[in-house]
Amino acid sequence: MVKARKKPFNVNAFLHTMDGARTVATYRKGQKVFAQGDRADAVLYIQQGGVKVSVTSDQGKEAVVALHRAGDFFGEGCLAGQLLRLATVVAMTECVIARIDKVAMVRVLRDEPGFSEVFLAYVLLRKARVEEDLVDQLFNSSEKRLARVLLLMSNAGSDAGPEPILAKISQETLAEMVGTTRARISTFMNKFRKLGFIAYNGHLQVHPSLLSVVLRDAAQLEG
């Protein structure tokens, strides 16, 4: 007999069953979800929209370190003993975000295997992505790094294929994420558009063909 495929765990439906331990809030575009230095006492889950994660140095220099979209968790550092938030999170679009208290999150991870499986898979994926980001920064050209950022933002690696990037991402933000200048980002974006890798139609669309830039030898890109 052929086994029936297991239905994926529905995080949104499960969160509706939690009483008191979670709250859901709507954030307008540009509104802070939490700030660097705030108390770290909850894990958050994006039900709708997208957010930007940035870190500010003691000298006041800001760097964008991550973008999260619907279906992502963030703020999970509190589960590892983090007392204060290490970054600031700002809504890039109107967002609906569920906040799960730390104590409740620990209990749910212990008692609900389906939720634990989804959360663990997400954390492991994030860990792998951070390692890839480090390798990207150390060894790849800025053009290749930009291509990878755009592919990740469009969810190009998912089974459903790439999705439009609905949030308007400034070239300054992309420059911070890639680690280069706004002028170079502008040059690369124009090049990608002329080659048909990306398109603008009210929002940014990333075509899977952009992957060829990531796979190409870095020396060829800079040459």
C-alpha beads as a LAMMPS data file, in Angstrom:
LAMMPS data file: protein, C-alpha beads

223 atoms
222 bonds

1 atom types
1 bond types

-500.0 500.0 xlo xhi
-500.0 500.0 ylo yhi
-500.0 500.0 zlo zhi

Masses

1 110.0

Atoms # bond

1 1 1 0.000 0.000 0.000
2 1 1 1.065 3.539 -0.757
3 1 1 1.335 5.640 2.355
4 1 1 -0.710 8.840 2.389
5 1 1 1.474 11.906 2.302
6 1 1 1.635 13.608 5.674
7 1 1 -0.028 17.016 5.648
8 1 1 2.350 19.874 6.502
9 1 1 1.858 21.316 9.977
10 1 1 -0.200 24.519 9.828
11 1 1 1.533 27.005 12.130
12 1 1 -1.110 29.725 11.681
13 1 1 -3.943 27.364 12.587
14 1 1 -2.026 26.095 15.610
15 1 1 -1.332 29.614 16.886
16 1 1 -5.084 30.276 16.978
17 1 1 -5.410 27.469 19.537
18 1 1 -2.992 29.124 21.973
19 1 1 -4.813 31.138 24.628
20 1 1 -3.106 33.960 26.478
21 1 1 0.429 32.876 25.612
22 1 1 0.448 34.586 22.229
23 1 1 -0.704 37.918 20.881
24 1 1 -1.150 39.043 17.290
25 1 1 -0.447 42.607 16.197
26 1 1 -0.523 44.552 12.936
27 1 1 2.428 46.801 12.110
28 1 1 2.374 49.560 9.538
29 1 1 5.192 49.972 7.029
30 1 1 8.232 51.510 8.737
31 1 1 7.068 50.657 12.273
32 1 1 9.510 49.019 14.685
33 1 1 8.649 45.554 15.906
34 1 1 11.420 45.744 18.480
35 1 1 14.660 47.694 18.890
36 1 1 18.243 46.707 19.559
37 1 1 18.683 46.571 23.340
38 1 1 15.022 45.746 24.088
39 1 1 14.290 42.866 26.424
40 1 1 14.352 39.507 24.613
41 1 1 11.359 37.668 26.029
42 1 1 9.440 36.226 23.070
43 1 1 9.674 34.525 19.685
44 1 1 7.826 36.126 16.793
45 1 1 6.226 34.602 13.702
46 1 1 5.300 36.544 10.551
47 1 1 1.805 35.710 9.345
48 1 1 1.699 38.411 6.658
49 1 1 4.233 40.881 5.267
50 1 1 7.977 41.238 5.599
51 1 1 10.511 42.805 7.978
52 1 1 14.059 44.125 7.872
53 1 1 16.634 43.251 10.545
54 1 1 19.448 45.751 11.140
55 1 1 22.279 46.233 13.615
56 1 1 23.747 49.569 14.695
57 1 1 27.352 49.858 15.886
58 1 1 28.546 51.999 18.813
59 1 1 29.689 54.528 16.206
60 1 1 26.154 54.766 14.788
61 1 1 26.784 52.811 11.598
62 1 1 23.791 50.685 10.575
63 1 1 23.902 47.442 8.589
64 1 1 21.006 45.368 7.301
65 1 1 21.698 41.743 8.228
66 1 1 18.507 39.929 7.208
67 1 1 15.074 40.167 5.631
68 1 1 12.200 37.961 6.810
69 1 1 8.894 37.200 5.133
70 1 1 5.600 35.459 5.904
71 1 1 6.235 32.034 7.407
72 1 1 9.492 33.054 9.105
73 1 1 10.260 33.070 12.826
74 1 1 12.566 35.644 14.391
75 1 1 13.683 36.666 17.852
76 1 1 14.463 33.056 18.759
77 1 1 17.714 34.109 20.458
78 1 1 15.767 34.421 23.712
79 1 1 15.520 30.613 23.779
80 1 1 19.319 30.399 23.918
81 1 1 19.677 32.727 26.891
82 1 1 19.781 36.039 25.019
83 1 1 18.518 38.706 27.446
84 1 1 18.510 41.718 25.121
85 1 1 17.726 42.050 21.435
86 1 1 20.868 42.237 19.326
87 1 1 19.142 43.897 16.367
88 1 1 16.288 46.193 15.385
89 1 1 13.387 44.809 13.359
90 1 1 11.274 47.134 11.210
91 1 1 8.224 46.310 9.078
92 1 1 8.930 46.725 5.361
93 1 1 5.257 46.321 4.461
94 1 1 2.105 46.196 6.542
95 1 1 2.674 43.099 8.689
96 1 1 0.674 40.749 10.869
97 1 1 2.995 39.213 13.468
98 1 1 2.296 36.717 16.236
99 1 1 4.279 37.075 19.455
100 1 1 4.797 33.919 21.544
101 1 1 6.076 34.357 25.101
102 1 1 9.365 32.593 25.818
103 1 1 7.896 30.350 28.533
104 1 1 4.991 29.353 26.275
105 1 1 7.349 28.733 23.357
106 1 1 9.461 26.341 25.448
107 1 1 6.328 24.492 26.532
108 1 1 4.972 24.209 22.980
109 1 1 8.299 22.938 21.634
110 1 1 8.221 20.233 24.305
111 1 1 4.562 19.243 23.956
112 1 1 3.730 19.702 20.263
113 1 1 5.928 17.551 17.950
114 1 1 4.474 19.015 14.747
115 1 1 5.287 22.567 15.765
116 1 1 8.731 21.537 17.047
117 1 1 9.521 19.913 13.697
118 1 1 8.610 23.054 11.745
119 1 1 10.549 25.321 14.103
120 1 1 13.656 23.102 14.160
121 1 1 13.656 22.873 10.361
122 1 1 13.473 26.658 10.160
123 1 1 16.298 27.195 12.665
124 1 1 18.543 24.711 10.834
125 1 1 17.799 26.396 7.508
126 1 1 18.655 29.778 9.038
127 1 1 21.931 28.390 10.409
128 1 1 22.871 27.018 6.994
129 1 1 21.983 30.331 5.375
130 1 1 24.147 32.284 7.816
131 1 1 27.088 30.014 6.998
132 1 1 26.432 30.518 3.278
133 1 1 26.290 34.293 3.830
134 1 1 29.708 34.204 5.497
135 1 1 31.238 32.226 2.625
136 1 1 29.508 34.591 0.192
137 1 1 31.062 37.658 1.844
138 1 1 34.530 36.106 2.041
139 1 1 34.884 34.595 -1.419
140 1 1 32.307 35.916 -3.890
141 1 1 32.144 39.087 -5.959
142 1 1 29.630 41.809 -5.085
143 1 1 27.671 41.060 -8.269
144 1 1 27.342 37.414 -7.305
145 1 1 26.362 38.373 -3.742
146 1 1 23.616 40.655 -5.070
147 1 1 22.274 37.893 -7.310
148 1 1 22.120 35.516 -4.336
149 1 1 20.329 38.101 -2.154
150 1 1 17.692 38.687 -4.851
151 1 1 17.148 34.955 -5.338
152 1 1 16.717 34.426 -1.594
153 1 1 14.325 37.377 -1.307
154 1 1 12.168 35.999 -4.115
155 1 1 12.082 32.526 -2.555
156 1 1 13.487 31.132 -5.800
157 1 1 14.590 27.869 -4.229
158 1 1 11.135 26.831 -3.043
159 1 1 8.954 24.210 -4.689
160 1 1 6.475 26.931 -5.654
161 1 1 9.157 28.835 -7.564
162 1 1 10.104 32.513 -7.336
163 1 1 7.566 35.037 -6.059
164 1 1 7.387 38.798 -6.713
165 1 1 9.252 40.907 -4.163
166 1 1 6.344 43.024 -2.928
167 1 1 8.278 45.206 -0.502
168 1 1 10.150 48.058 -2.140
169 1 1 13.791 47.406 -1.322
170 1 1 15.974 50.475 -1.713
171 1 1 19.342 50.227 -3.388
172 1 1 20.861 51.553 -0.173
173 1 1 19.433 48.549 1.711
174 1 1 20.724 46.143 -0.934
175 1 1 24.148 47.809 -0.744
176 1 1 24.221 47.283 3.038
177 1 1 23.279 43.630 2.673
178 1 1 25.761 42.952 -0.120
179 1 1 28.592 45.004 1.357
180 1 1 29.200 47.364 -1.544
181 1 1 28.226 50.839 -2.750
182 1 1 24.841 52.019 -3.997
183 1 1 26.438 52.942 -7.329
184 1 1 27.605 49.381 -7.917
185 1 1 24.177 48.019 -6.950
186 1 1 22.602 50.356 -9.514
187 1 1 25.027 49.146 -12.188
188 1 1 24.367 45.473 -11.433
189 1 1 20.569 45.929 -11.260
190 1 1 20.549 47.646 -14.652
191 1 1 22.691 44.843 -16.064
192 1 1 20.379 42.153 -14.645
193 1 1 17.346 43.937 -16.092
194 1 1 18.888 44.246 -19.572
195 1 1 19.791 40.550 -19.514
196 1 1 16.232 39.621 -18.556
197 1 1 17.154 38.271 -15.119
198 1 1 14.845 40.730 -13.312
199 1 1 11.855 42.863 -14.292
200 1 1 9.946 45.778 -12.805
201 1 1 6.151 45.783 -13.048
202 1 1 4.912 47.596 -9.962
203 1 1 7.169 45.262 -7.995
204 1 1 10.439 43.491 -8.567
205 1 1 10.297 40.084 -10.256
206 1 1 13.318 37.787 -10.170
207 1 1 13.608 35.110 -12.847
208 1 1 15.243 31.734 -12.093
209 1 1 17.768 32.478 -14.857
210 1 1 19.502 34.824 -12.390
211 1 1 20.924 31.666 -10.826
212 1 1 23.395 31.577 -13.727
213 1 1 25.125 34.605 -12.186
214 1 1 25.553 32.763 -8.889
215 1 1 26.953 29.692 -10.616
216 1 1 29.304 31.607 -12.873
217 1 1 32.965 31.927 -11.855
218 1 1 33.567 35.066 -9.795
219 1 1 36.592 36.032 -11.873
220 1 1 34.425 36.266 -14.964
221 1 1 31.964 38.548 -13.208
222 1 1 34.544 41.111 -12.162
223 1 1 36.402 40.901 -15.427

Bonds

1 1 1 2
2 1 2 3
3 1 3 4
4 1 4 5
5 1 5 6
6 1 6 7
7 1 7 8
8 1 8 9
9 1 9 10
10 1 10 11
11 1 11 12
12 1 12 13
13 1 13 14
14 1 14 15
15 1 15 16
16 1 16 17
17 1 17 18
18 1 18 19
19 1 19 20
20 1 20 21
21 1 21 22
22 1 22 23
23 1 23 24
24 1 24 25
25 1 25 26
26 1 26 27
27 1 27 28
28 1 28 29
29 1 29 30
30 1 30 31
31 1 31 32
32 1 32 33
33 1 33 34
34 1 34 35
35 1 35 36
36 1 36 37
37 1 37 38
38 1 38 39
39 1 39 40
40 1 40 41
41 1 41 42
42 1 42 43
43 1 43 44
44 1 44 45
45 1 45 46
46 1 46 47
47 1 47 48
48 1 48 49
49 1 49 50
50 1 50 51
51 1 51 52
52 1 52 53
53 1 53 54
54 1 54 55
55 1 55 56
56 1 56 57
57 1 57 58
58 1 58 59
59 1 59 60
60 1 60 61
61 1 61 62
62 1 62 63
63 1 63 64
64 1 64 65
65 1 65 66
66 1 66 67
67 1 67 68
68 1 68 69
69 1 69 70
70 1 70 71
71 1 71 72
72 1 72 73
73 1 73 74
74 1 74 75
75 1 75 76
76 1 76 77
77 1 77 78
78 1 78 79
79 1 79 80
80 1 80 81
81 1 81 82
82 1 82 83
83 1 83 84
84 1 84 85
85 1 85 86
86 1 86 87
87 1 87 88
88 1 88 89
89 1 89 90
90 1 90 91
91 1 91 92
92 1 92 93
93 1 93 94
94 1 94 95
95 1 95 96
96 1 96 97
97 1 97 98
98 1 98 99
99 1 99 100
100 1 100 101
101 1 101 102
102 1 102 103
103 1 103 104
104 1 104 105
105 1 105 106
106 1 106 107
107 1 107 108
108 1 108 109
109 1 109 110
110 1 110 111
111 1 111 112
112 1 112 113
113 1 113 114
114 1 114 115
115 1 115 116
116 1 116 117
117 1 117 118
118 1 118 119
119 1 119 120
120 1 120 121
121 1 121 122
122 1 122 123
123 1 123 124
124 1 124 125
125 1 125 126
126 1 126 127
127 1 127 128
128 1 128 129
129 1 129 130
130 1 130 131
131 1 131 132
132 1 132 133
133 1 133 134
134 1 134 135
135 1 135 136
136 1 136 137
137 1 137 138
138 1 138 139
139 1 139 140
140 1 140 141
141 1 141 142
142 1 142 143
143 1 143 144
144 1 144 145
145 1 145 146
146 1 146 147
147 1 147 148
148 1 148 149
149 1 149 150
150 1 150 151
151 1 151 152
152 1 152 153
153 1 153 154
154 1 154 155
155 1 155 156
156 1 156 157
157 1 157 158
158 1 158 159
159 1 159 160
160 1 160 161
161 1 161 162
162 1 162 163
163 1 163 164
164 1 164 165
165 1 165 166
166 1 166 167
167 1 167 168
168 1 168 169
169 1 169 170
170 1 170 171
171 1 171 172
172 1 172 173
173 1 173 174
174 1 174 175
175 1 175 176
176 1 176 177
177 1 177 178
178 1 178 179
179 1 179 180
180 1 180 181
181 1 181 182
182 1 182 183
183 1 183 184
184 1 184 185
185 1 185 186
186 1 186 187
187 1 187 188
188 1 188 189
189 1 189 190
190 1 190 191
191 1 191 192
192 1 192 193
193 1 193 194
194 1 194 195
195 1 195 196
196 1 196 197
197 1 197 198
198 1 198 199
199 1 199 200
200 1 200 201
201 1 201 202
202 1 202 203
203 1 203 204
204 1 204 205
205 1 205 206
206 1 206 207
207 1 207 208
208 1 208 209
209 1 209 210
210 1 210 211
211 1 211 212
212 1 212 213
213 1 213 214
214 1 214 215
215 1 215 216
216 1 216 217
217 1 217 218
218 1 218 219
219 1 219 220
220 1 220 221
221 1 221 222
222 1 222 223
